[in-house]
Amino acid sequence: MTYSVKLSKNAEKFLDNLQKNIALRILNKLEEIKDNPFHYLEHYEGEGYKLRIGDYRALIDVDFEKKILFVRVIDKRGRIYKR
């Protein structure tokens, strides 16, 4: 039941602007959730999910048929819910 992870342009841009060690930690977490995503994901408004990564959060849409985790946004915990 392995899912693939796809990043939006906003998520890629955010990671490009982060310190390298923090960006790697976020990318490692996204790789880790591929095998069992619903162990890590929490339901968030509508059909979306959120992933906690330390002080950061990722808002993720799930395509159950194609088994794709689409990362819409990554940001600091205090800012992400204001979007």
NORFENWO-V473040 format. One line per field, one symbol per residue. phi: phi as a letter, one per 30 degrees, with the letter a starting at -180 (. if undefined). Layout:
BEGIN
phi: ???
END
This chain:
BEGIN
phi: .dcccbcdddddddddcddedddddddddddddedbdddcdcdbficdbbbdbidcbbcbcccddchbccddbbadedcdddd
END
